[in-house]
Amino acid sequence: MFIVISCLIISILQLTLINIIVKPRSFYLCIFHFFLIYPVIFNQLVPLFLKLITPAVGMEIGIELAQAYVINFIYILVCLIFWRIFTSVYTKGYLSQQFAPPNRTICLISIVSILYNLFKLVAYLRIVELDLDALFFPFNTFFVNVFKVVPFLFLFLLYKNKNIIGLTKFLIYISVLTYFASIIPTGHRSSLILPGILMLFYILNISIYKKITYSVICLILFAQVADIYKSFRIILSADESFRSQEYYSSSFIDEVYFRLSVNNEVSAGIVEIINTNKPVGIEPLRSSLFAIIPSSYLDNEKSWPGSIDGTEFGVLPRIAHEYLYQAGQNMSEYMYPLHPVWELGYIYYFINMLLSIIIFLLIEKISFFIGDRKLLIAISSMLPFSYSYTFTPIVLLLQQITYVAIPGILIFVCYGIICKLNKILFLNVDQKISQ
């Protein structure tokens, strides 16, 4: 009980400091704030309160969990303080960028978002044989992430700007609906629930009482279909081996207890592994560094990024799952600052803080410099509505840079060049006409 209360105090302090340091004044800051607080609320506070109410349910909590909370708290706090000191997103120049781009631009991007999410839906349901990874290589992961965010960015602008009307407004709503349509067959709960929370608490201009009321109503409604919804990931999966697995039904309450407790249990299990074993070494970092090289250049022997043995089963969450539950197939969330300690120990943990915040700030700066005024590259690099990373350990951040940030930067640079050439071309045409 003492450990649970200690972890509760750490979580409440963490939540308070996040709210003091980060003010959701723009869409980017709303996303950033949300991705920082939702793990504290849903992965820390709620399961801890459940443990207080029902101490006999689930695994026994040991001192390892408190150790995990301290490691996580120090990492997030130090990164936040340095980010707040050096970031430019609070400056007047950035905040002026909250205003919506021209309606024509919103219409065009909304149409692309609608089409891409429809392609995802068609490919997932195998209506048409489409391999989006091959079709859009090496940009598909960036497209997946950015087109999760764009509908809600425009919805945010719609509620902040009264000049968005008519066809533009209609397309924004369609893009939001299309996103949810593309997610429902997958059975992925976070990709469905987290955007709903974002809309309710960060976008809609309604009172806090209505937000709470609507939240309770949605929770009650979702509880009635949660088991069916979860089964979609097996029934409708494009992966034959996954689709052949037997589906086990569970009540909504049991599922809540299980899913919300996993983060704490896996984090405590990782601390046990750290305390009883030597650091695993640089292999996870090395395999992540090679993520940028196509597998065809490595004779199809490319290591799984972050793995200690080159396979997908050598990554930390699967190792921890095998250690705790003797079930290595599951990929669960955990307190990510534990990763560098597992790799190379506590000195490397502090080095990771510095490197992580420097790279995070660089992504912000580069995004803004190349014309990404809404910082979509930075948001996409957080893997929105899935793991929703913020200050990621280097071994994971390298993968985000490879698959998301670099392709996103290339797209924005090419778009900027096209826009400049277009201006030059039309300027020359206008000059000839005037002569």
N, C-alpha and C positions, 0 to 999 in steps of 0.2 A: 504493500500500500504506500509506503514512504517513497519508493521509486516512482510509482505512478504519479503521485503528487508533485514530486520534483520535476518530472518530465512535463507535467501540466504547467508549472510555473515557468519553465524554460520556454514552452510554446507560447504562452500568453505574452511573455516579454518579447519574444521574437515577432509576434504579430503586432504588438504595440510599436516597436521600432520600425518595422516596415511601413506602417501607416504614418509615422512621423517623417521618415526619410523620403518616401515616394508619394507624390500627390498626383492623382489621376486627372491631369488637366488637358490631355490630348488623347487621341486614340492610342498612340504608342505607349503613353504612360499608363493608360487604362489596362492595356494588355500586360504590360510589365508588372503593374501592381497586382493584377489578377493572378498571373502565373507565380508570383511570389507568395501570395496569401492562401491560395486554394490548397496547396500541400499541407500548410500549417493547420488549416481548418479540418480538411477531410482525412488527411493521413496521420495527423498527430492529435489534435484536440478531440475530435469525435471518437476515435477508437480508445483514447485514454478515458474519456467519460464513460464509454461503454464498459471498459474494464473495471471502473469504480463501481458501476451498477451491478455488473455480473462478473465478479472476480473468478469464478470457477470456469467460465467459458474461455476456450482458446488455450494457447500455450502460456506457461507460467513466465512472468516478466522478471528478469534478473537485472543485475547491476549493468550488464552489457548494454541494455537499452538506454540507460542514463548516459553511458559513455558515448553512444551513438548520437544522442541529442546534443551533448556538449560539443562534439566534433562538428556536427551540422550547424549549430548555432554560431560558433566562432567563425566558420567559413563564410556563411551568408552575411553575417554582420560586418566583417572586415571588407568583403567585396562591396557591400552596399555603401559603406562609408567612403571608400575610394571612388566608387562610381559617382556618388553624389558630388564629391569634390571636383572631379575632372570632366563630368559629362557636360555637354552643351545643350541638352534637350530642354532645359529650363529657361534658356535665354529668350529674349523678346523676339529675336529673329526666327527661332524655331516655332514659338507659339503662334506667330502670325501665319504659319503654314497650316493651321487647322482649317482654314477656309477651303471649301470644296473646289476641285478643279472644274473646268468648263463642263457643262452638261454633255456635250458631244464626247468628251474623253470618258466620262463615267459610263455613258451608253455603250461605247465601244468595248471598254474593259469588262463591263457587266455581261455583254454578249459572249465574249471570250470565256469568262468564268462559267457562264451557263453551259456553253458547248463543252468545255473541258470536263465539268462535273457530270454531264450527260455521257461523255465518252467513258468516264470512270464507271458509271452505272452499267452501261452496255457491256463493257469489258468484264466487270465483276460477275454479271448475270449470264455471261457467255452467250448473249444474244447475237453478237458478232465477235469473231475471233480477233481480238485486238491486244497486242502487247505494247502497252503504253511506255514501258521502260525502254524497249527497243526503238519504238517510234520517235520518242522525244529525247533519246540519249544525247548528252548527259544532263539534260535539264528537267527530267521528269520529277525528281524528288522536290526540286524547287517549285515546280508547277503544282504538285500535290499540296504543298504547304501554303503557297501564296494564294491559291484559289480556295483554301479553307478560310483565309483571313479577309480577302477582298470584299465578299458580300457584306461582312459585318463592319468593315471600314466604311463602306458607302452608306450602310444603314445608320452608322454613327453620324456621318456627315449630313444625312437626310434630316435627322432630328436636331441638328445644330444649325442648319442652313435652310432658310425658307425659300431660297431660289431654285431648289431642286423640285421640279414639278413634272407633270405630264408623263411622257414616255419614259423619261429617265427614272422617275419615281417607280413606275410600274416594273421596269427592268431590275431595279434594286431588289424589290420584293421577290421577283421571280428567281433572281440569283440566290437569295437566301433559301427559298423553298427547294431549289434544285440541289443546293448543298446538302440539305437534310435528306432529300430523296436518294442522293448518292451514298449516304451513310447508313441509312436504316437497314438495307439488306446485309451489311457487314456484321451487324450485332455489336459493334463497338460502342460501349456505353459512354466513355469519356468524350468521344467525338460527337456524341449527341447531347450529352448533359452539359458539358462545359460551355459550348456556344450559347445554350439556353440561359445559363447563369450569367454569361457576359451580357447578353441582350437585356436581361431583367434588371441587373444591378448596375450596369455601366452605360447602357445606351438609352433605354426607355426613360422618359421624363415623368416618372410617377412617384408617389410618396412611398416612404419606407414601409408603411403599413400595407399598402397594396402589393409591394414587392414580396413581403413575407407571406401575405395571403395567397398570392398567385403561386409562390414556391410550394406551399403546403398542398394546394390543389393539384399542381403538376406532379408532386411526389406521390400523392394518393392515386392519381390516374396511372402514373407509370408503374406503380407497384402491382397493378392488376395485369399488366402485360409484360412485366420485366422478364419472366421466365421464357415466354414465347420469343421475345425480342433477342434474348441471349442465344437462343437456339439457332437463329439465323446464320451465325458465323460458321456453324457446322453444316446445316442443311443447304445453304446457298454458296458455300465456299467453292472457289475455283480450284482449290488444291484437292486432288482426288484422295490422297492419303489422309488429309484432315477431314474430308467429308465422310470418309468411311468410319470415323470414330463414333463410338456410341455416345449419345447425349444423355447426361444425367440431370434430371430435373431437381430444382431446389426452391425452397420458399424465398420470398423477397427478403424476409428478416434474416434468414440464414446466410443469404448471399451478401447482405450488407455487413453482417458480422465478419464474414470471411474476407471480403474484398478490402474493407477498411482496416482490418487488423494485419493484413499481409505486409504492408510497408514497415510496421514496427517489428514484426517477427523476423522478416528477412534482414532488416538493419541490425537487429540484435544478433542474428546468426552470423552476419558478416564480421561483427566485432569479435565474436567467439573465434572465428577463423583467424582473424588478425592476431588475437591474443595468444593463440596456440600454435601459430605457424610463422615462419619467416616470411618477409615480403617476397612476392612471386618474381620480382625483377622487372626488366624493361620490355619483356616480350609483348604485353598488351599495348604498350606505347609504340613499339616497332611495327606491330601488325596494323595499328591505326595509321601510322605514317605511310604505309604502303597502300592505304585505301584509295589514294589519288591515282594510282597506276591501274589501268584496265587489266583484267585477269588474262587477256590474250597475250599480254607482254610478259607474263610470268608463267607461261606454259600451263595455264589453268591450275596452278598450284598456289593461288593467292590465299593468304591467311584471312580468316574471319577477323574483321577489325575489333581490337580489344581482347582478343582471345589469347590464352596462355599456351594453347596447343595447336592453334591454327584452325580448329573446328568451331562450329557454332555452339558447341557444348562447353567450350572453355572460357566463356564470358562470365563475369562475376555473378549476375543474377541467377544464371542457371546452376553455377557451382553452389551458390548459397541455397537454392531450392533443393538441390540434391542432398546437401548437408542437413537441411531441416526436415524435408518432407519425403526424401528419397524419390523425388519426381523432378528430373532435370529438364523436362520439356518446357516448363512455364517460365515466361519472362515477366518478372514482377518489378514494380517500382520499389525503390529503396532510397536511403539518404545518400545522394551522389557524392558528397564530400568524403565518404568512406573509401571511395575508389582509389585515390592517390595513396592513402595509408596502406591499403591492401597491396598496391604495386611496389612502392619503394620506401614506405615508412613515413614517419611524422615530419622529417625535414622536407621531404618532397611534397608533403601536404601543404606546407607553408609556401613553398615555391609555386605550387599550383595556384594558390590564391592570387599571387602577383601576376602570373602569366595569364590566368583566366580573365582577370579584370582588364588587363592591357589589351588582350585580343577582343574582348567584348566592346571596349571603348573604340578600338580601331574599326570594328565592323560598323558601329554607329557613325563614326566620322566618315568612313569611305562611302557608306550608303548616302549620307547627306551630300557629300561632295559630288557624286556622280548623278545627282538629280533625284534620288529616291527620297523625296521630302516627307513621306509618311513612314520611312524606315521599314519598309516591307521586307527588305533583305534581313535586317536584324530580327524582326518578328518571326520570319520563316525559319531562321536559324535556331529558334527556340523550340522547333518541332511543335507548333501550336496544336492544342486540343488532343495531344497524345501524351508524350512525356512532359512537354512544356518546360523545357530546360530554361534556366536563366544563366547563372554563373556556373557553367559546366566544367568539370575537370578536363584537363587537356586531352586525355585519351578519348573522351567522347566529343570534345570540341573539334578535334581534328577531323572527325567524320562529318560533322555539321559543316565545316568549312569546305570540305571536299565535295559533298553531295548537294549542298544548299547555297552557301555564301558565294563561292566562286562562280557557279552557273548563274546565280542571280546578278552578280556584278557584271558578268559578260552581257547579259540581256539588257541591263540598264545602260551600259556603255554603248552597245549597238543602237539602242533606241535613241540615245542622246545624239549620236553621230547622224542618224537618219533625220532627226528633227533639225539639226544644224544645216545639213545639206538641203533639206526641203526649204528652209528659210532663205538660203543663198540662192537657190534656183528661182524661187518666186520673186526675190528681190531683183534679180537680173531681168526677169520677164517684165516686172513693173517698170524698171528703168527704160527698157526698150520701148514699151508702150508709151511712156511719157515723152520719149524723144520723137 
